[in-house]
Amino acid sequence: MLTPEELFSLARAIHPWLLPACGIGLLIIIVWIADVIARRRLQATASLLAAQTAATWDDALVKQNVFKRLAHMVPAVVMYFGIAAIPDISESLITVVRNVAVAFGIFVIVRALSATLSAINQIYETGENAVERPIKGYIQVTKLALYCVAAILVISALIDKSPLILLSGFGAMTAVLLLVFKDTILSLVASVQLSSLDMIRVGDWIEMPQFNADGDVIDVALHTVRVQNWDKTITTIPTHRLISESFINWRGMEQSGGRRIKRSLAIDMQSVGFLTEDQIEHFKRFALLKNYIAEKLTELEDYNKALPSATDADVNMRRLTNLGTLRAYLVNYLRHHPKVNDGMTLLVRQLQSGAQGIPIEVYCFTHTTAWAKYESIQADLFDHLLAILPEFGLSVFQAPGGADIAAWQPNTDASTRDQPRRE
């Protein structure tokens, strides 16, 4: 009868691979169990401790799964030390498994550091300076550098060579690396310039026609800037293009507290003329024109009296015009309008006349920068302007339509239509 030791020795002699295979299988099971327990217990403990504190940084670490990623170090350690406990296993296999465990541990640490950087960015975004000075681009650059270093260390661990050997070979690959990471380098420089010069922030309204971008900035990253257009579409702009090309940032308008109205109305030239006495008396009843009429009449009377020649004919004297009176009315109307900002530039000017009439431009700023309210104020102003024009004897110039052309056709009788056409 064979003893257990003899049976064990016999089995080892017949199947030399059986014992190492069983040991490796058992080690794999132990590694898996250690990974599951470490992930669950460490994450649960971290979440419990974070919930009991008033600080927010630990909540960010838990949300970014920093502790969950660190838990993967436990199976790596178990694998590293457990492989040597398996009997009848070759030294070369032990070395290979330990190199893999070290490489895996490096990868786990880098992923945990990456999550920590994401948590730092999340904490920073809750601060007041996050909108003006975003650090997301810098965080992404740091992550990229970490992964590059990790790649070198992982390869060194797998081939069991010093990292300096790999670094010495990178000198010849510098040109290739610069070509591969050209966009990343350009984006990094652009991110630094955008942040240091305060050219763009999250929440800014920017307009970049070459990319069909017109809306609010919702994200500023290393490689791209995302803009949500007013039609709710998303435009992605390469970060370096914001430095190399021009764009409009409406932040200054929003911070000023007023939005500009710059719109003109074409006046028919044939409706422009001098005011009669009856019209002057009519305009004296306008509260917004009473002072203007009185001051202007005094000015014109003094000027006309000082003329050296006889002024019996009206053509020799200065007189009020309906168009000039309209401009004075509009200026006073805008100054007294409760939704027009009289602390900013305000004027009503006459532009160069042409085939489309005489443009009268209204240039002023509203008290609000909200889009809907701004459009409503602008529409109300020009509604009033169009409605008040007949009071001044003025008419709007517009191209004739089909009904106008039909009304201009002369009436022809039947006898005229029946006459033969002269060749």
C-alpha positions as CSV (number, residue, x, y, z in Angstrom):
1,M,0.0,0.0,0.0
2,L,1.4,3.3,-1.1
3,T,1.5,6.2,1.3
4,P,0.2,9.7,0.3
5,E,3.7,11.0,-0.1
6,E,4.5,8.2,-2.5
7,L,1.2,8.7,-4.4
8,F,2.0,12.4,-4.7
9,S,5.5,11.7,-5.9
10,L,4.2,9.1,-8.4
11,A,1.6,11.6,-9.8
12,R,4.3,14.3,-10.1
13,A,6.5,11.8,-12.0
14,I,3.7,10.8,-14.4
15,H,2.1,14.3,-14.8
16,P,4.8,16.9,-14.0
17,W,2.5,19.7,-15.2
18,L,-0.5,18.8,-13.1
19,L,0.6,20.4,-9.8
20,P,1.7,23.7,-11.4
21,A,-1.5,23.9,-13.4
22,C,-3.6,23.3,-10.3
23,G,-1.6,26.0,-8.5
24,I,-2.0,28.5,-11.3
25,G,-5.8,27.8,-11.4
26,L,-6.1,28.3,-7.7
27,L,-4.0,31.5,-7.9
28,I,-6.3,32.9,-10.6
29,I,-9.4,32.1,-8.4
30,I,-7.7,33.8,-5.4
31,V,-6.8,36.9,-7.5
32,W,-10.4,37.2,-8.8
33,I,-11.9,36.9,-5.3
34,A,-9.4,39.4,-4.0
35,D,-10.3,41.8,-6.8
36,V,-14.0,41.5,-6.1
37,I,-13.7,42.0,-2.4
38,A,-11.2,44.9,-2.6
39,R,-13.4,46.8,-5.1
40,R,-16.6,46.4,-3.2
41,R,-15.2,47.0,0.3
42,L,-12.9,49.8,-0.6
43,Q,-15.5,51.7,-2.7
44,A,-18.2,51.1,0.0
45,T,-16.0,52.3,2.8
46,A,-14.9,55.4,0.8
47,S,-18.5,56.3,0.0
48,L,-19.5,55.9,3.6
49,L,-16.7,58.1,4.9
50,A,-17.3,60.8,2.2
51,A,-21.0,61.0,3.1
52,Q,-20.2,61.6,6.7
53,T,-17.9,64.6,6.0
54,A,-18.8,68.2,5.1
55,A,-16.0,68.4,2.6
56,T,-16.6,68.1,-1.2
57,W,-13.3,66.9,-2.4
58,D,-13.8,63.4,-1.1
59,D,-17.2,63.2,-2.8
60,A,-15.5,64.1,-6.1
61,L,-12.9,61.4,-5.6
62,V,-15.7,58.8,-5.0
63,K,-17.6,60.0,-8.0
64,Q,-14.6,59.7,-10.3
65,N,-14.0,56.1,-9.0
66,V,-10.5,56.8,-7.7
67,F,-10.8,54.2,-4.9
68,K,-12.4,51.7,-7.1
69,R,-9.5,51.9,-9.5
70,L,-7.0,51.7,-6.7
71,A,-8.6,48.5,-5.5
72,H,-7.2,46.7,-8.6
73,M,-3.7,47.0,-7.0
74,V,-4.7,44.2,-4.6
75,P,-5.0,41.4,-7.2
76,A,-1.7,42.7,-8.8
77,V,0.1,42.3,-5.4
78,V,-1.5,38.9,-4.8
79,M,-0.4,37.7,-8.3
80,Y,3.1,39.1,-7.8
81,F,3.8,37.3,-4.5
82,G,1.5,34.3,-5.1
83,I,3.2,33.0,-8.2
84,A,6.4,32.2,-6.3
85,A,4.4,29.9,-3.9
86,I,3.3,27.5,-6.6
87,P,5.6,24.4,-6.6
88,D,7.4,23.0,-9.6
89,I,7.1,26.2,-11.6
90,S,10.0,27.5,-13.7
91,E,11.8,30.7,-12.8
92,S,11.2,32.1,-16.3
93,L,7.4,31.8,-15.8
94,I,7.7,33.4,-12.4
95,T,9.6,36.3,-14.0
96,V,7.1,36.7,-16.8
97,V,4.1,36.7,-14.4
98,R,5.7,39.2,-12.1
99,N,6.6,41.5,-15.0
100,V,2.9,41.3,-16.1
101,A,1.8,42.1,-12.5
102,V,4.2,45.1,-12.3
103,A,3.0,46.4,-15.7
104,F,-0.6,45.9,-14.5
105,G,0.1,47.7,-11.3
106,I,1.6,50.7,-13.2
107,F,-1.5,50.8,-15.4
108,V,-3.8,50.8,-12.3
109,I,-1.8,53.6,-10.6
110,V,-1.9,55.8,-13.7
111,R,-5.7,55.2,-14.1
112,A,-6.2,56.2,-10.5
113,L,-4.1,59.4,-11.0
114,S,-6.1,60.2,-14.1
115,A,-9.3,59.9,-12.1
116,T,-7.8,62.1,-9.4
117,L,-7.0,64.8,-12.0
118,S,-10.7,64.6,-13.2
119,A,-11.8,65.0,-9.6
120,I,-9.5,68.1,-9.2
121,N,-11.1,69.6,-12.3
122,Q,-14.6,68.8,-11.0
123,I,-13.8,70.5,-7.7
124,Y,-12.2,73.5,-9.5
125,E,-15.3,73.9,-11.7
126,T,-17.4,74.6,-8.6
127,G,-15.3,77.7,-7.9
128,E,-15.9,81.3,-9.0
129,N,-12.9,81.5,-11.3
130,A,-13.8,78.3,-13.2
131,V,-15.7,80.1,-16.0
132,E,-13.0,82.7,-16.5
133,R,-10.0,80.4,-16.1
134,P,-10.9,76.8,-17.1
135,I,-8.2,74.2,-16.4
136,K,-9.7,71.4,-18.4
137,G,-7.0,71.8,-21.1
138,Y,-4.2,71.6,-18.6
139,I,-5.7,68.5,-17.0
140,Q,-5.9,66.8,-20.3
141,V,-2.3,67.6,-21.1
142,T,-1.2,66.2,-17.7
143,K,-3.2,63.0,-18.4
144,L,-1.5,62.7,-21.7
145,A,1.9,63.0,-20.2
146,L,1.0,60.5,-17.5
147,Y,-0.1,57.9,-20.0
148,C,3.0,58.5,-22.1
149,V,5.2,57.8,-19.0
150,A,3.1,54.8,-18.1
151,A,3.5,53.4,-21.6
152,I,7.3,53.6,-21.3
153,L,7.2,52.0,-17.8
154,V,4.8,49.2,-18.9
155,I,6.9,48.3,-21.9
156,S,10.0,48.3,-19.7
157,A,8.4,46.1,-17.2
158,L,7.2,43.6,-19.8
159,I,10.6,43.3,-21.5
160,D,12.4,43.5,-18.1
161,K,14.7,46.3,-19.3
162,S,15.5,49.7,-17.9
163,P,13.3,52.6,-19.0
164,L,16.4,54.5,-19.9
165,I,17.0,52.1,-22.8
166,L,13.6,53.0,-24.3
167,L,14.2,56.7,-23.7
168,S,17.5,56.7,-25.5
169,G,15.8,55.4,-28.6
170,F,13.1,58.1,-28.5
171,G,15.6,60.8,-29.6
172,A,15.5,59.5,-33.1
173,M,11.7,59.5,-33.0
174,T,11.3,63.1,-32.0
175,A,10.4,64.2,-35.5
176,V,7.8,61.5,-35.8
177,L,6.3,62.3,-32.4
178,L,6.1,66.0,-33.3
179,L,4.3,65.0,-36.5
180,V,1.9,62.7,-34.7
181,F,1.1,65.1,-31.9
182,K,1.1,68.2,-34.0
183,D,-2.6,69.0,-33.3
184,T,-2.1,68.3,-29.6
185,I,0.9,70.7,-29.4
186,L,-1.0,73.4,-31.3
187,S,-4.1,72.9,-29.1
188,L,-2.0,73.1,-26.0
189,V,-0.4,76.4,-27.0
190,A,-3.9,77.7,-28.1
191,S,-5.4,76.7,-24.8
192,V,-2.7,78.6,-22.9
193,Q,-3.3,81.7,-25.0
194,L,-7.1,81.5,-24.7
195,S,-6.9,81.2,-21.0
196,S,-4.2,83.7,-20.3
197,L,-5.7,86.4,-22.6
198,D,-9.2,85.6,-21.4
199,M,-10.4,85.3,-25.0
200,I,-13.2,82.8,-24.4
201,R,-15.1,81.4,-21.4
202,V,-17.8,78.8,-20.9
203,G,-21.1,80.6,-21.4
204,D,-19.8,83.2,-23.9
205,W,-21.8,83.9,-27.0
206,I,-19.4,83.6,-29.9
207,E,-19.9,83.8,-33.6
208,M,-17.6,82.1,-36.1
209,P,-19.2,82.0,-39.6
210,Q,-16.5,79.9,-41.2
211,F,-17.6,77.0,-38.9
212,N,-21.3,77.9,-38.9
213,A,-21.0,78.5,-35.2
214,D,-23.3,81.1,-33.6
215,G,-24.3,80.4,-30.0
216,D,-23.0,79.7,-26.4
217,V,-19.7,78.0,-25.5
218,I,-20.6,74.9,-23.5
219,D,-17.1,73.3,-23.2
220,V,-13.5,74.4,-23.6
221,A,-11.2,71.3,-23.9
222,L,-7.7,70.7,-25.0
223,H,-8.4,69.8,-28.6
224,T,-11.9,71.3,-29.2
225,V,-14.3,74.0,-28.2
226,R,-18.0,73.1,-28.3
227,V,-20.6,75.7,-29.2
228,Q,-24.3,75.1,-28.8
229,N,-25.9,77.1,-31.6
230,W,-29.3,78.9,-31.3
231,D,-31.0,76.1,-33.2
232,K,-29.7,73.7,-30.5
233,T,-27.2,72.0,-32.8
234,I,-23.6,71.5,-31.6
235,T,-20.6,72.9,-33.5
236,T,-17.1,71.6,-32.6
237,I,-14.2,73.9,-33.3
238,P,-10.5,73.0,-33.1
239,T,-9.0,75.0,-30.3
240,H,-6.0,76.2,-32.3
241,R,-8.4,77.6,-35.0
242,L,-9.7,80.2,-32.4
243,I,-6.2,81.6,-32.3
244,S,-5.3,81.4,-36.0
245,E,-8.7,82.8,-37.2
246,S,-11.0,85.5,-36.1
247,F,-14.3,85.2,-34.2
248,I,-16.8,87.5,-32.5
249,N,-17.3,87.3,-28.8
250,W,-20.4,89.0,-27.6
251,R,-19.3,89.0,-23.9
252,G,-18.5,92.7,-24.0
253,M,-22.1,93.5,-25.1
254,E,-23.6,91.3,-22.4
255,Q,-21.3,92.9,-19.7
256,S,-22.1,96.4,-20.9
257,G,-25.8,96.0,-20.0
258,G,-27.0,97.3,-23.4
259,R,-27.5,95.9,-26.8
260,R,-27.2,98.1,-29.9
261,I,-30.0,98.9,-32.3
262,K,-28.7,100.0,-35.7
263,R,-31.4,100.0,-38.3
264,S,-32.5,102.4,-40.9
265,L,-35.7,103.3,-42.6
266,A,-35.9,104.6,-46.2
267,I,-37.8,107.8,-46.8
268,D,-39.3,108.7,-50.1
269,M,-37.4,111.8,-51.4
270,Q,-40.5,113.3,-53.0
271,S,-42.2,113.6,-49.6
272,V,-39.5,115.8,-48.1
273,G,-40.4,119.5,-48.0
274,F,-40.5,122.7,-45.9
275,L,-43.0,123.2,-43.1
276,T,-45.9,125.5,-43.6
277,E,-47.2,127.8,-40.8
278,D,-50.1,125.4,-40.2
279,Q,-47.7,122.5,-39.9
280,I,-45.5,124.4,-37.5
281,E,-48.6,125.2,-35.3
282,H,-49.5,121.5,-35.5
283,F,-46.1,120.4,-34.3
284,K,-46.1,122.9,-31.4
285,R,-48.7,120.6,-29.8
286,F,-46.2,117.7,-29.7
287,A,-44.7,117.5,-26.2
288,L,-41.5,116.1,-27.6
289,L,-41.2,118.9,-30.2
290,K,-42.4,122.0,-28.2
291,N,-38.9,123.0,-27.1
292,Y,-37.3,122.1,-30.4
293,I,-39.8,124.2,-32.4
294,A,-39.4,127.2,-30.1
295,E,-35.6,127.1,-30.2
296,K,-35.4,126.4,-33.9
297,L,-37.8,129.3,-34.8
298,T,-35.7,131.7,-32.7
299,E,-32.5,130.5,-34.4
300,L,-34.0,130.8,-37.9
301,E,-35.5,134.2,-37.1
302,D,-32.2,135.6,-35.9
303,Y,-30.4,134.2,-38.9
304,N,-32.9,135.5,-41.4
305,K,-32.8,139.0,-39.9
306,A,-29.1,139.1,-40.3
307,L,-29.2,138.4,-44.0
308,P,-27.7,141.4,-45.9
309,S,-30.1,141.2,-48.8
310,A,-33.9,141.4,-49.0
311,T,-35.7,138.3,-47.8
312,D,-39.1,138.8,-49.2
313,A,-38.9,135.5,-51.1
314,D,-39.0,132.3,-49.0
315,V,-36.3,130.8,-51.1
316,N,-33.8,133.2,-49.6
317,M,-34.5,132.2,-46.0
318,R,-33.7,129.2,-43.8
319,R,-36.9,127.2,-43.0
320,L,-37.9,124.1,-41.1
321,T,-38.2,120.8,-43.0
322,N,-40.4,117.9,-42.2
323,L,-37.5,115.5,-42.3
324,G,-35.3,117.5,-39.9
325,T,-38.3,117.8,-37.5
326,L,-38.8,114.1,-37.7
327,R,-35.1,113.5,-36.7
328,A,-35.5,115.8,-33.7
329,Y,-38.7,114.1,-32.7
330,L,-37.0,110.7,-32.9
331,V,-34.1,111.8,-30.8
332,N,-36.4,113.1,-28.0
333,Y,-38.6,110.0,-28.3
334,L,-35.6,107.7,-27.8
335,R,-34.3,109.8,-24.9
336,H,-37.6,109.5,-23.1
337,H,-38.2,105.9,-23.9
338,P,-37.9,103.8,-20.7
339,K,-36.3,100.8,-22.4
340,V,-33.6,102.8,-24.3
341,N,-30.3,103.3,-22.5
342,D,-29.7,107.1,-22.7
343,G,-26.3,106.6,-21.0
344,M,-24.9,105.1,-24.1
345,T,-24.5,106.4,-27.7
346,L,-27.8,107.6,-29.0
347,L,-28.4,109.3,-32.4
348,V,-30.6,109.5,-35.4
349,R,-28.7,110.2,-38.6
350,Q,-29.3,110.6,-42.2
351,L,-27.3,108.3,-44.5
352,Q,-26.3,108.8,-48.1
353,S,-29.4,109.0,-50.2
354,G,-29.7,106.8,-53.3
355,A,-32.0,104.9,-55.6
356,Q,-33.7,103.4,-52.5
357,G,-34.6,106.8,-51.0
358,I,-33.1,108.6,-48.0
359,P,-32.1,106.2,-45.2
360,I,-32.8,107.5,-41.6
361,E,-30.8,105.4,-39.2
362,V,-31.7,104.9,-35.6
363,Y,-28.5,104.1,-33.5
364,C,-29.1,103.5,-29.8
365,F,-28.8,100.8,-27.1
366,T,-31.5,99.0,-25.1
367,H,-31.4,98.5,-21.4
368,T,-31.4,94.8,-21.7
369,T,-29.2,92.2,-23.6
370,A,-31.8,89.4,-23.6
371,W,-32.5,88.5,-27.2
372,A,-36.3,88.2,-27.0
373,K,-36.7,91.5,-25.1
374,Y,-34.2,93.2,-27.4
375,E,-36.1,92.2,-30.5
376,S,-39.4,93.3,-29.0
377,I,-38.0,96.8,-28.1
378,Q,-36.6,97.2,-31.5
379,A,-39.9,96.2,-33.2
380,D,-41.8,98.6,-31.0
381,L,-39.5,101.5,-31.9
382,F,-39.9,101.0,-35.6
383,D,-43.6,100.3,-35.3
384,H,-44.0,103.8,-33.8
385,L,-41.7,105.3,-36.4
386,L,-43.7,103.9,-39.3
387,A,-47.0,105.0,-37.7
388,I,-45.8,108.5,-37.0
389,L,-44.5,109.3,-40.5
390,P,-47.8,110.6,-41.9
391,E,-47.9,113.2,-39.2
392,F,-44.8,114.7,-40.7
393,G,-46.1,114.4,-44.3
394,L,-43.4,111.8,-45.1
395,S,-43.8,108.4,-46.7
396,V,-41.7,105.3,-46.8
397,F,-39.9,104.3,-49.9
398,Q,-40.6,100.8,-51.1
399,A,-40.3,99.0,-54.4
400,P,-43.6,98.8,-56.3
401,G,-45.5,95.5,-56.0
402,G,-47.9,93.8,-58.4
403,A,-50.9,95.8,-57.2
404,D,-49.1,99.1,-57.7
405,I,-48.1,98.2,-61.3
406,A,-51.7,97.1,-62.1
407,A,-53.0,100.5,-60.7
408,W,-50.6,102.4,-63.0
409,Q,-51.8,100.8,-66.2
410,P,-54.0,103.3,-68.2
411,N,-57.6,102.4,-69.0
412,T,-58.0,101.6,-72.7
413,D,-61.3,101.4,-74.4
414,A,-62.4,98.7,-76.8
415,S,-62.0,100.9,-79.9
416,T,-58.4,101.6,-79.1
417,R,-57.7,97.9,-78.5
418,D,-59.4,96.9,-81.9
419,Q,-57.2,99.3,-83.9
420,P,-54.5,97.5,-85.9
421,R,-51.0,97.9,-84.4
422,R,-48.7,100.1,-86.3
423,E,-45.6,98.3,-87.5
